[in-house]
């Protein structure tokens, strides 16, 4: 299965899902209502991951739907400027590009308010999928927001099937956004509905707690999310680093002490770094020493992203990541 050799030219990462505009207050530490003004920032986890891979020198494509409007055209241009193949992007003339108002509280954590009723990304259909592109993926990455409503949900499931059939490694970051789901119960059910198909799953500590219903990141709690079909389960712990679980070994890799300004995009930088390395050589998933080195690199990329505002502008390149690794 899959293209396992170290030939980077063969290793295409295809990221599927939403891309949107985040509106971020010009002042940190205020509520949305108190914000005097907003800056627009491109966002959407799957798109962030695609750009993270490209910025680290990997080959990446994004598959999704944008509004045929100023913002949608701007987002497609941002993908291209960052070296991401946008041949899987379609435009909807009847629906707008999604917007999210995101405020950074004084502690650097985020609050969300979404405008998507429905937004273009929710209206992607199976017929609009670029199946040739998806079939070329060595790694196919996705989240759970695209599972919330049809037709996008059906398109998501079809894309996963095509990628798996073509021998791609499936990578899943649920990226829980509760306000977008009809209920917490529905979110849990749908997020877990595709759990068994993935090869690699990354959850945050908050998502682990949500999915297991237990306020703990202990190994026995994390193992409730383990499936024999998985090659790697990751639990990110913010500034405490990340835990990893495979069939044969598990452990924790420390992160890096940095001055955090904005945590937006840190998880996406982590995933992008992970996929950038895995696509070069999938055997790293069976070798604990090399996997730990890879996760240290991914932690470095996540940490760097928290030192600047906005997701995409703060995603690191390889030399920035190596610099942090060496200085530590």
C-alpha positions as CSV (number, residue, x, y, z in Angstrom):
1,X,0.0,0.0,0.0
2,X,1.0,3.6,-0.3
3,X,4.3,5.0,-1.6
4,X,6.7,4.2,1.1
5,X,10.0,5.2,-0.4
6,X,11.8,8.4,0.5
7,X,11.1,10.0,-2.8
8,X,9.8,13.4,-1.9
9,X,8.6,14.0,-5.5
10,X,6.1,11.2,-5.1
11,X,4.7,12.4,-1.8
12,X,1.7,14.5,-2.3
13,X,-0.4,15.6,0.8
14,X,-4.0,16.4,-0.1
15,X,-5.9,18.3,2.6
16,X,-9.7,18.4,2.4
17,X,-12.3,20.7,4.0
18,X,-13.0,24.3,4.9
19,X,-11.1,27.5,4.2
20,X,-12.5,30.7,5.6
21,X,-11.8,34.3,6.7
22,X,-11.1,34.8,10.4
23,X,-11.8,38.3,11.7
24,X,-9.5,39.0,14.6
25,X,-9.9,42.0,16.9
26,X,-7.2,44.7,16.6
27,X,-6.9,44.6,20.4
28,X,-6.1,41.4,22.3
29,X,-7.9,40.3,25.5
30,X,-11.4,41.7,24.7
31,X,-14.7,40.1,23.9
32,X,-16.1,40.3,20.4
33,X,-18.6,43.0,21.5
34,X,-15.9,45.2,23.0
35,X,-13.5,44.9,20.0
36,X,-12.9,48.3,18.4
37,X,-12.1,46.8,15.0
38,X,-11.1,43.6,13.2
39,X,-8.3,42.4,10.9
40,X,-9.1,39.8,8.3
41,X,-6.9,36.7,8.4
42,X,-7.2,33.6,6.2
43,X,-8.0,30.5,8.2
44,X,-9.7,27.1,8.3
45,X,-7.7,24.1,9.7
46,X,-7.4,21.9,6.6
47,X,-6.2,24.9,4.6
48,X,-3.7,25.9,7.3
49,X,-2.3,22.3,7.3
50,X,-1.9,22.5,3.5
51,X,0.1,25.7,3.7
52,X,2.1,24.4,6.7
53,X,3.2,21.4,4.6
54,X,4.1,23.6,1.6
55,X,6.0,26.1,3.8
56,X,8.2,23.2,5.1
57,X,9.0,22.3,1.5
58,X,6.4,19.6,0.9
59,X,4.0,19.0,-2.0
60,X,0.5,19.8,-1.0
61,X,-3.0,20.3,-2.6
62,X,-6.2,21.6,-1.0
63,X,-9.7,20.4,-1.9
64,X,-12.7,22.4,-0.9
65,X,-15.3,25.0,-1.9
66,X,-15.2,28.8,-1.6
67,X,-17.7,31.5,-2.4
68,X,-17.4,33.1,-5.8
69,X,-16.7,36.4,-4.1
70,X,-13.9,38.7,-3.2
71,X,-12.9,36.7,-0.1
72,X,-13.1,33.3,-1.9
73,X,-10.8,34.6,-4.8
74,X,-8.5,36.0,-2.2
75,X,-8.2,32.7,-0.4
76,X,-7.5,30.7,-3.6
77,X,-4.8,33.2,-4.4
78,X,-3.3,32.8,-0.9
79,X,-3.1,29.0,-1.5
80,X,-1.3,29.5,-4.8
81,X,1.1,32.2,-3.3
82,X,2.0,29.6,-0.6
83,X,2.8,26.9,-3.2
84,X,-0.4,24.9,-2.6
85,X,-2.1,23.3,-5.6
86,X,-5.6,24.7,-5.8
87,X,-6.9,22.6,-8.7
88,X,-9.3,20.9,-6.2
89,X,-10.9,24.2,-5.3
90,X,-14.4,25.0,-6.7
91,X,-16.5,28.2,-6.4
92,X,-20.1,28.6,-5.5
93,X,-22.0,31.5,-7.1
94,X,-24.9,31.3,-4.7
95,X,-23.2,31.1,-1.3
96,X,-20.6,33.2,0.5
97,X,-17.2,32.2,1.7
98,X,-17.4,31.4,5.4
99,X,-16.5,34.0,8.0
100,X,-15.5,33.5,11.7
101,X,-15.0,36.2,14.2
102,X,-12.3,35.0,16.6
103,X,-11.3,36.8,19.7
104,X,-8.2,36.2,21.8
105,X,-8.9,36.5,25.4
106,X,-6.3,37.9,27.8
107,X,-5.0,34.3,28.4
108,X,-4.4,33.8,24.6
109,X,-7.3,31.4,24.2
110,X,-10.0,31.9,21.6
111,X,-13.7,32.5,21.3
112,X,-15.6,31.9,18.0
113,X,-18.6,33.3,16.3
114,X,-19.3,31.9,12.8
115,X,-21.2,33.2,9.8
116,X,-22.2,30.2,7.6
117,X,-25.8,29.6,6.8
118,X,-24.9,27.9,4.6
119,X,-21.4,29.0,3.5
120,X,-19.9,27.7,0.2
121,X,-17.7,25.0,1.9
122,X,-20.9,23.3,3.2
123,X,-22.2,23.0,-0.3
124,X,-19.4,21.0,-1.9
125,X,-20.9,18.0,-3.7
126,X,-19.5,14.6,-4.7
127,X,-19.7,15.6,-8.4
128,X,-17.4,18.6,-7.8
129,X,-14.6,16.5,-6.3
130,X,-11.3,16.4,-8.2
131,X,-11.0,12.6,-8.0
132,X,-7.8,12.5,-10.1
133,X,-6.1,14.8,-7.6
134,X,-7.4,12.9,-4.6
135,X,-6.3,9.6,-6.2
136,X,-2.7,10.9,-6.3
137,X,-2.5,11.6,-2.6
138,X,0.2,9.7,-0.6
139,X,-1.5,11.3,2.5
140,X,-5.1,12.4,2.6
141,X,-5.9,14.8,5.6
142,X,-9.3,16.0,6.8
143,X,-11.2,17.3,9.8
144,X,-14.8,16.9,11.1
145,X,-16.4,20.3,10.3
146,X,-17.0,18.9,6.7
147,X,-19.2,16.1,8.4
148,X,-21.8,18.5,9.8
149,X,-24.2,18.8,6.9
150,X,-24.8,17.3,3.4
151,X,-23.9,17.7,0.6
152,X,-20.4,18.3,2.0
153,X,-20.6,15.2,4.3
154,X,-21.2,12.9,1.4
155,X,-18.4,14.5,-0.6
156,X,-16.1,14.0,2.4
157,X,-16.9,10.3,2.8
158,X,-16.5,9.8,-1.0
159,X,-13.1,11.6,-1.0
160,X,-11.9,9.4,1.9
161,X,-13.0,6.2,0.0
162,X,-11.2,7.3,-3.2
163,X,-8.0,8.2,-1.3
164,X,-8.0,4.9,0.7
165,X,-8.6,2.9,-2.4
166,X,-5.6,4.6,-4.1
167,X,-3.4,3.6,-1.1
168,X,-3.2,6.9,0.7
169,X,-2.5,7.2,4.4
170,X,-5.6,8.8,6.0
171,X,-4.9,11.6,8.6
172,X,-7.7,12.9,10.8
173,X,-7.7,16.0,13.1
174,X,-11.3,16.4,14.4
175,X,-10.7,20.0,15.2
176,X,-13.8,20.3,17.4
177,X,-15.8,23.5,17.0
178,X,-18.9,22.9,19.1
179,X,-20.8,26.0,18.2
180,X,-21.1,24.7,14.6
181,X,-22.8,21.4,15.6
182,X,-26.5,21.0,16.4
183,X,-25.6,19.4,19.7
184,X,-22.6,18.1,21.6
185,X,-24.1,14.5,21.3
186,X,-24.3,14.8,17.6
187,X,-20.8,16.2,17.4
188,X,-19.4,13.2,19.4
189,X,-21.4,10.7,17.3
190,X,-20.3,12.1,13.9
191,X,-16.7,12.7,14.9
192,X,-16.4,9.1,16.0
193,X,-18.4,7.8,13.0
194,X,-15.2,7.9,10.7
195,X,-12.8,7.0,13.5
196,X,-12.0,3.5,12.3
197,X,-11.0,4.5,8.8
198,X,-8.0,6.7,9.8
199,X,-4.4,5.7,10.0
200,X,-3.2,8.8,12.0
201,X,-5.4,10.7,14.4
202,X,-4.4,13.8,16.3
203,X,-6.6,15.2,19.1
204,X,-6.0,18.0,21.6
205,X,-6.4,17.4,25.4
206,X,-9.7,19.3,25.2
207,X,-11.0,17.0,22.4
208,X,-9.8,13.9,24.3
209,X,-11.9,15.0,27.3
210,X,-14.9,15.7,25.1
211,X,-14.8,12.4,23.2
212,X,-14.2,10.2,26.2
213,X,-16.3,12.2,28.7
214,X,-13.4,12.0,31.2
215,X,-11.4,15.0,32.6
216,X,-8.0,13.3,32.2
217,X,-5.2,12.9,29.7
218,X,-3.9,9.7,31.4
219,X,-2.9,6.8,29.1
220,X,-5.8,4.6,30.0
221,X,-8.2,7.5,29.0
222,X,-6.4,8.1,25.7
223,X,-6.4,4.4,24.9
224,X,-10.2,4.5,24.8
225,X,-9.7,6.2,21.5
226,X,-7.2,3.6,20.2
227,X,-8.3,1.3,17.4
228,X,-6.3,-1.7,16.0
229,X,-6.7,0.0,12.6
230,X,-4.6,3.0,13.7
231,X,-0.9,3.4,13.0
232,X,-0.6,6.5,15.3
233,X,-2.7,8.3,17.8
234,X,-1.5,11.7,19.1
235,X,-2.8,13.8,22.0
236,X,-1.4,17.4,22.0
237,X,-1.1,19.0,25.4
238,X,-0.3,22.6,24.4
239,X,2.9,23.9,26.0
240,X,3.4,20.5,27.7
241,X,4.1,18.8,24.3
242,X,2.3,15.7,23.0
243,X,1.6,12.0,23.8
244,X,1.9,9.4,21.1
245,X,0.5,5.8,20.9
246,X,1.2,3.1,18.4
247,X,0.6,-0.7,18.5
248,X,4.1,-1.3,19.9
249,X,5.1,1.8,22.0
250,X,3.9,5.0,23.5
251,X,5.3,8.0,25.3
252,X,5.5,11.8,25.6
253,X,7.6,14.4,23.8
254,X,8.2,17.7,25.5
255,X,7.5,21.0,23.8
256,X,9.5,24.2,23.8
257,X,9.3,27.2,26.1
258,X,8.3,30.2,24.0
259,X,6.5,33.5,24.7
260,X,2.9,32.7,23.5
261,X,1.0,35.5,21.8
262,X,-1.7,33.7,19.8
263,X,-2.3,29.9,19.8
264,X,-4.3,30.1,16.5
265,X,-2.9,27.6,14.0
266,X,-0.5,25.8,16.4
267,X,-2.2,22.5,16.0
268,X,-2.3,22.9,12.3
269,X,1.5,23.7,12.2
270,X,2.0,20.5,14.3
271,X,0.0,18.4,11.9
272,X,1.6,19.9,8.8
273,X,5.1,19.2,10.1
274,X,4.1,15.6,11.0
275,X,2.6,15.0,7.5
276,X,5.5,16.6,5.8
277,X,7.9,14.1,7.4
278,X,5.6,11.0,7.2
279,X,5.0,11.5,3.5
280,X,8.8,11.3,2.9
281,X,9.0,7.9,4.7
282,X,6.1,6.1,6.3
283,X,8.4,3.6,8.1
284,X,9.0,6.4,10.7
285,X,5.7,5.3,12.2
286,X,7.2,2.0,13.3
287,X,10.5,3.4,14.7
288,X,10.1,5.0,18.1
289,X,13.5,6.9,18.1
290,X,12.8,8.5,14.7
291,X,9.1,9.1,15.6
292,X,10.2,11.0,18.7
293,X,12.6,13.1,16.6
294,X,9.7,13.8,14.1
295,X,7.4,14.8,17.0
296,X,10.1,17.1,18.4
297,X,10.2,18.8,15.0
298,X,6.3,19.0,14.9
299,X,6.3,20.5,18.5
300,X,8.8,23.1,17.4
301,X,6.6,24.1,14.5
302,X,3.6,24.4,16.7
303,X,5.5,26.4,19.3
304,X,6.8,28.9,16.7
305,X,3.3,29.5,15.5
306,X,2.2,30.6,18.9
307,X,4.8,33.4,19.0
308,X,3.1,35.5,16.3
309,X,-0.5,36.6,15.5
310,X,-2.6,34.7,13.0
311,X,-2.3,31.2,11.7
312,X,-0.9,31.4,8.2
313,X,1.5,34.3,8.6
314,X,3.1,32.5,11.6
315,X,3.5,29.0,10.1
316,X,7.3,28.3,10.1
317,X,9.6,27.3,7.4
318,X,12.1,24.4,7.9
319,X,15.0,26.7,8.8
320,X,13.0,28.4,11.6
321,X,12.1,25.0,13.0
322,X,15.7,23.8,12.9
323,X,16.9,26.9,14.6
324,X,14.5,26.4,17.5
325,X,15.5,22.7,17.7
326,X,19.2,23.6,17.8
327,X,18.9,26.4,20.3
328,X,17.0,24.1,22.7
